[in-house]
Amino acid sequence: MSIFTHGNKRIKHAAQIAVSSEMLGNSESFAVMQRSATGS
């Protein structure tokens, strides 16, 4: 049980990191998409 809750915390922490980095990466990739769209 304690192992399960510990793993659950690690999964939640990893998910938070993934979401925050995804939000940062989304704004970056969105700018790149706009640049490539206007360039072509």
C-alpha distance matrix in Angstrom:
0.0 3.8 5.3 5.0 6.4 8.6 9.9 10.5 12.5 14.4 15.2 16.5 18.4 19.9 20.9 22.6 24.5 25.5 26.8 28.8 30.2 31.0 32.9 34.8 35.5 36.6 39.3 40.5 40.6 42.2 45.0 45.5 45.7 48.3 50.2 50.4 51.4 54.2 55.2 55.9
3.8 0.0 3.8 5.4 5.2 6.1 8.6 9.7 10.6 12.4 14.2 15.3 16.6 18.4 19.8 21.2 22.8 24.2 25.7 27.2 28.7 29.9 31.7 33.3 34.2 35.6 38.0 39.1 39.6 41.3 43.8 44.4 45.0 47.4 49.2 49.6 50.7 53.4 54.3 55.2
5.3 3.8 0.0 3.8 5.6 5.1 6.1 8.5 10.0 10.7 12.2 14.2 15.4 16.5 18.2 20.0 21.2 22.4 24.2 26.0 27.0 28.1 30.3 31.8 32.3 33.8 36.5 37.3 37.5 39.5 42.0 42.3 42.9 45.6 47.2 47.4 48.6 51.4 52.2 53.0
5.0 5.4 3.8 0.0 3.8 5.4 5.2 6.1 8.7 9.9 10.4 12.2 14.2 15.2 16.2 18.3 20.0 20.7 22.2 24.3 25.6 26.3 28.4 30.2 30.7 31.8 34.6 35.7 35.8 37.5 40.2 40.6 40.9 43.5 45.4 45.5 46.5 49.4 50.3 51.0
6.4 5.2 5.6 3.8 0.0 3.8 5.4 4.8 6.2 8.7 9.7 10.4 12.2 14.1 15.0 16.4 18.4 19.7 20.8 22.6 24.2 25.2 26.9 28.7 29.7 30.8 33.3 34.6 35.0 36.5 39.1 39.8 40.2 42.6 44.6 45.0 45.9 48.6 49.7 50.6
8.6 6.1 5.1 5.4 3.8 0.0 3.8 5.4 5.2 6.4 8.7 10.0 10.7 12.4 14.3 15.5 16.8 18.4 20.1 21.5 22.7 24.1 26.0 27.4 28.3 29.9 32.3 33.2 33.8 35.6 38.0 38.6 39.3 41.8 43.4 43.9 45.1 47.7 48.6 49.6
9.9 8.6 6.1 5.2 5.4 3.8 0.0 3.8 5.4 5.0 6.1 8.6 9.8 10.4 12.1 14.2 15.3 16.2 18.2 20.0 20.9 22.0 24.2 25.7 26.2 27.7 30.4 31.2 31.4 33.3 35.9 36.2 36.8 39.4 41.1 41.3 42.5 45.3 46.1 46.9
10.5 9.7 8.5 6.1 4.8 5.4 3.8 0.0 3.8 5.4 5.0 6.1 8.6 9.8 10.4 12.3 14.3 15.1 16.3 18.4 19.9 20.6 22.4 24.4 25.1 26.1 28.8 30.0 30.2 31.8 34.5 35.1 35.5 37.9 39.9 40.2 41.2 43.9 45.0 45.8
12.5 10.6 10.0 8.7 6.2 5.2 5.4 3.8 0.0 3.8 5.4 5.1 6.1 8.6 9.7 10.6 12.4 14.1 15.3 16.6 18.3 19.6 21.2 22.8 23.9 25.2 27.5 28.8 29.5 31.0 33.4 34.3 34.9 37.2 39.0 39.6 40.7 43.2 44.3 45.4
14.4 12.4 10.7 9.9 8.7 6.4 5.0 5.4 3.8 0.0 3.8 5.4 5.0 6.1 8.5 9.9 10.6 12.1 14.2 15.5 16.4 17.9 20.0 21.2 22.0 23.7 26.1 26.9 27.5 29.4 31.7 32.2 33.1 35.5 37.1 37.6 38.9 41.4 42.3 43.4
15.2 14.2 12.2 10.4 9.7 8.7 6.1 5.0 5.4 3.8 0.0 3.8 5.4 5.1 6.0 8.6 9.9 10.3 12.1 14.3 15.2 15.9 18.2 19.9 20.3 21.6 24.4 25.3 25.5 27.3 29.9 30.3 30.8 33.4 35.1 35.4 36.6 39.3 40.2 41.1
16.5 15.3 14.2 12.2 10.4 10.0 8.6 6.1 5.1 5.4 3.8 0.0 3.8 5.5 5.0 6.2 8.7 9.8 10.5 12.4 14.2 15.0 16.5 18.5 19.5 20.5 22.9 24.3 24.9 26.2 28.8 29.7 30.2 32.4 34.4 35.0 35.9 38.4 39.7 40.7
18.4 16.6 15.4 14.2 12.2 10.7 9.8 8.6 6.1 5.0 5.4 3.8 0.0 3.8 5.4 5.2 6.4 8.6 10.0 10.8 12.3 14.0 15.5 16.8 18.1 19.7 21.8 22.8 23.8 25.4 27.6 28.5 29.4 31.6 33.2 34.1 35.3 37.6 38.7 40.0
19.9 18.4 16.5 15.2 14.1 12.4 10.4 9.8 8.6 6.1 5.1 5.5 3.8 0.0 3.8 5.4 5.1 6.1 8.6 10.0 10.5 11.9 14.2 15.4 15.9 17.7 20.2 20.8 21.4 23.4 25.6 26.1 27.0 29.5 31.0 31.5 32.9 35.4 36.2 37.3
20.9 19.8 18.2 16.2 15.0 14.3 12.1 10.4 9.7 8.5 6.0 5.0 5.4 3.8 0.0 3.8 5.4 5.0 6.1 8.6 9.8 10.2 12.2 14.2 14.8 15.8 18.4 19.7 20.0 21.5 24.1 24.8 25.3 27.6 29.5 30.0 31.0 33.6 34.7 35.8
22.6 21.2 20.0 18.3 16.4 15.5 14.2 12.3 10.6 9.9 8.6 6.2 5.2 5.4 3.8 0.0 3.8 5.4 5.1 6.2 8.5 9.7 10.7 12.5 14.0 15.0 17.1 18.6 19.5 20.8 23.1 24.3 25.0 27.0 28.8 29.8 30.8 33.0 34.3 35.7
24.5 22.8 21.2 20.0 18.4 16.8 15.3 14.3 12.4 10.6 9.9 8.7 6.4 5.1 5.4 3.8 0.0 3.8 5.5 5.3 6.0 8.3 9.9 10.6 11.9 13.8 15.8 16.5 17.7 19.5 21.4 22.3 23.5 25.6 27.1 28.0 29.4 31.6 32.5 34.0
25.5 24.2 22.4 20.7 19.7 18.4 16.2 15.1 14.1 12.1 10.3 9.8 8.6 6.1 5.0 5.4 3.8 0.0 3.8 5.6 5.2 5.8 8.5 9.9 10.0 11.6 14.2 15.0 15.4 17.3 19.7 20.2 21.0 23.4 25.0 25.6 26.9 29.3 30.2 31.4
26.8 25.7 24.2 22.2 20.8 20.1 18.2 16.3 15.3 14.2 12.1 10.5 10.0 8.6 6.1 5.1 5.5 3.8 0.0 3.8 5.5 5.0 6.2 8.7 9.6 10.1 12.5 14.2 14.8 15.8 18.4 19.6 20.0 22.0 24.1 24.9 25.8 28.1 29.5 30.7
28.8 27.2 26.0 24.3 22.6 21.5 20.0 18.4 16.6 15.5 14.3 12.4 10.8 10.0 8.6 6.2 5.3 5.6 3.8 0.0 3.8 5.4 5.1 6.4 8.6 9.8 11.2 12.7 14.2 15.3 17.2 18.7 19.8 21.4 23.1 24.5 25.6 27.5 28.8 30.5
30.2 28.7 27.0 25.6 24.2 22.7 20.9 19.9 18.3 16.4 15.2 14.2 12.3 10.5 9.8 8.5 6.0 5.2 5.5 3.8 0.0 3.8 5.4 5.0 5.9 8.3 10.1 10.5 11.9 13.8 15.5 16.3 17.7 19.8 21.1 22.2 23.7 25.7 26.6 28.2
31.0 29.9 28.1 26.3 25.2 24.1 22.0 20.6 19.6 17.9 15.9 15.0 14.0 11.9 10.2 9.7 8.3 5.8 5.0 5.4 3.8 0.0 3.8 5.4 4.9 5.8 8.6 9.6 9.9 11.5 14.0 14.8 15.4 17.6 19.4 20.2 21.3 23.6 24.8 26.1
32.9 31.7 30.3 28.4 26.9 26.0 24.2 22.4 21.2 20.0 18.2 16.5 15.5 14.2 12.2 10.7 9.9 8.5 6.2 5.1 5.4 3.8 0.0 3.8 5.5 5.0 6.5 8.8 9.9 10.4 12.6 14.4 15.0 16.5 18.5 19.9 20.7 22.6 24.2 25.8
34.8 33.3 31.8 30.2 28.7 27.4 25.7 24.4 22.8 21.2 19.9 18.5 16.8 15.4 14.2 12.5 10.6 9.9 8.7 6.4 5.0 5.4 3.8 0.0 3.8 5.5 5.5 6.5 8.8 10.0 11.2 12.8 14.4 15.8 17.1 18.8 20.1 21.7 22.8 24.8
35.5 34.2 32.3 30.7 29.7 28.3 26.2 25.1 23.9 22.0 20.3 19.5 18.1 15.9 14.8 14.0 11.9 10.0 9.6 8.6 5.9 4.9 5.5 3.8 0.0 3.8 5.5 5.0 6.0 8.3 9.9 10.4 11.9 14.0 15.2 16.2 17.9 19.9 20.7 22.3
36.6 35.6 33.8 31.8 30.8 29.9 27.7 26.1 25.2 23.7 21.6 20.5 19.7 17.7 15.8 15.0 13.8 11.6 10.1 9.8 8.3 5.8 5.0 5.5 3.8 0.0 3.8 5.4 5.1 5.8 8.5 9.7 10.1 12.0 14.0 15.0 15.9 18.0 19.4 20.8
39.3 38.0 36.5 34.6 33.3 32.3 30.4 28.8 27.5 26.1 24.4 22.9 21.8 20.2 18.4 17.1 15.8 14.2 12.5 11.2 10.1 8.6 6.5 5.5 5.5 3.8 0.0 3.8 5.6 5.0 6.3 8.7 9.8 10.5 12.4 14.3 15.1 16.5 18.1 20.1
40.5 39.1 37.3 35.7 34.6 33.2 31.2 30.0 28.8 26.9 25.3 24.3 22.8 20.8 19.7 18.6 16.5 15.0 14.2 12.7 10.5 9.6 8.8 6.5 5.0 5.4 3.8 0.0 3.8 5.4 5.2 6.4 8.7 10.0 10.7 12.5 14.2 15.6 16.4 18.6
40.6 39.6 37.5 35.8 35.0 33.8 31.4 30.2 29.5 27.5 25.5 24.9 23.8 21.4 20.0 19.5 17.7 15.4 14.8 14.2 11.9 9.9 9.9 8.8 6.0 5.1 5.6 3.8 0.0 3.8 5.4 4.9 6.0 8.6 9.7 10.3 12.0 14.1 14.9 16.4
42.2 41.3 39.5 37.5 36.5 35.6 33.3 31.8 31.0 29.4 27.3 26.2 25.4 23.4 21.5 20.8 19.5 17.3 15.8 15.3 13.8 11.5 10.4 10.0 8.3 5.8 5.0 5.4 3.8 0.0 3.8 5.4 5.0 6.2 8.6 9.9 10.4 12.3 14.0 15.5
45.0 43.8 42.0 40.2 39.1 38.0 35.9 34.5 33.4 31.7 29.9 28.8 27.6 25.6 24.1 23.1 21.4 19.7 18.4 17.2 15.5 14.0 12.6 11.2 9.9 8.5 6.3 5.2 5.4 3.8 0.0 3.8 5.4 5.1 6.2 8.7 9.8 10.6 12.0 14.4
45.5 44.4 42.3 40.6 39.8 38.6 36.2 35.1 34.3 32.2 30.3 29.7 28.5 26.1 24.8 24.3 22.3 20.2 19.6 18.7 16.3 14.8 14.4 12.8 10.4 9.7 8.7 6.4 4.9 5.4 3.8 0.0 3.8 5.4 5.0 6.1 8.4 9.9 10.2 12.3
45.7 45.0 42.9 40.9 40.2 39.3 36.8 35.5 34.9 33.1 30.8 30.2 29.4 27.0 25.3 25.0 23.5 21.0 20.0 19.8 17.7 15.4 15.0 14.4 11.9 10.1 9.8 8.7 6.0 5.0 5.4 3.8 0.0 3.8 5.4 5.2 6.0 8.6 9.7 10.8
48.3 47.4 45.6 43.5 42.6 41.8 39.4 37.9 37.2 35.5 33.4 32.4 31.6 29.5 27.6 27.0 25.6 23.4 22.0 21.4 19.8 17.6 16.5 15.8 14.0 12.0 10.5 10.0 8.6 6.2 5.1 5.4 3.8 0.0 3.8 5.5 5.0 6.1 8.4 10.1
50.2 49.2 47.2 45.4 44.6 43.4 41.1 39.9 39.0 37.1 35.1 34.4 33.2 31.0 29.5 28.8 27.1 25.0 24.1 23.1 21.1 19.4 18.5 17.1 15.2 14.0 12.4 10.7 9.7 8.6 6.2 5.0 5.4 3.8 0.0 3.8 5.4 5.3 5.9 8.6
50.4 49.6 47.4 45.5 45.0 43.9 41.3 40.2 39.6 37.6 35.4 35.0 34.1 31.5 30.0 29.8 28.0 25.6 24.9 24.5 22.2 20.2 19.9 18.8 16.2 15.0 14.3 12.5 10.3 9.9 8.7 6.1 5.2 5.5 3.8 0.0 3.8 5.5 4.9 6.2
51.4 50.7 48.6 46.5 45.9 45.1 42.5 41.2 40.7 38.9 36.6 35.9 35.3 32.9 31.0 30.8 29.4 26.9 25.8 25.6 23.7 21.3 20.7 20.1 17.9 15.9 15.1 14.2 12.0 10.4 9.8 8.4 6.0 5.0 5.4 3.8 0.0 3.8 5.5 5.6
54.2 53.4 51.4 49.4 48.6 47.7 45.3 43.9 43.2 41.4 39.3 38.4 37.6 35.4 33.6 33.0 31.6 29.3 28.1 27.5 25.7 23.6 22.6 21.7 19.9 18.0 16.5 15.6 14.1 12.3 10.6 9.9 8.6 6.1 5.3 5.5 3.8 0.0 3.8 5.6
55.2 54.3 52.2 50.3 49.7 48.6 46.1 45.0 44.3 42.3 40.2 39.7 38.7 36.2 34.7 34.3 32.5 30.2 29.5 28.8 26.6 24.8 24.2 22.8 20.7 19.4 18.1 16.4 14.9 14.0 12.0 10.2 9.7 8.4 5.9 4.9 5.5 3.8 0.0 3.8
55.9 55.2 53.0 51.0 50.6 49.6 46.9 45.8 45.4 43.4 41.1 40.7 40.0 37.3 35.8 35.7 34.0 31.4 30.7 30.5 28.2 26.1 25.8 24.8 22.3 20.8 20.1 18.6 16.4 15.5 14.4 12.3 10.8 10.1 8.6 6.2 5.6 5.6 3.8 0.0
